[in-house]
Amino acid sequence: MKARWLSIPAAALLMLGSSQAFADLDLAKKSGCLACHSIEKKVVGPAWKDVAAKYSADDKAMLVGKVKKGGKGSWNDVTGGVPMPPYSPRVADADIDTLVDFILAL
C-alpha cells in the first residue's frame, strides 16, 4: 500500500536529508515567499524546482539580487508579467542568501 500522507513537497525536503531543509522552508514561510511560490508548482511565480533546474550555483549572485531588488522579465511566460517584488530590507540579506541556497539545492 502506498503512503499517501507524504506530500511531494515533504518528500522533496526528506530527500534533502536534514532538519535544515525544514528550517529553510520555515524561513520562506516567515519571509512571505510562499504567497507567490511553492516547491513543486507555479503559484504566481515559478515553482522553486523550476528555478533550481534553470539556474546553477554560478547564478547565485544574480538570484540574490533579484530577491533583494525585485525583477521582471525572466519568467514572463510563467507569471504573465507579474514582477518579483523587492524583499530587501524587509528580509535580512543573510536570510535572502539562505533562501537562494535552499532553492538552488532542490
Summary of the structure (lengths in Angstrom):
residues: 106
radius of gyration: 13.8
end to end distance: 27.3
largest distance: 48.0
contacts: 260
relative contact order: 0.18
helix: 58%
strand: 2%
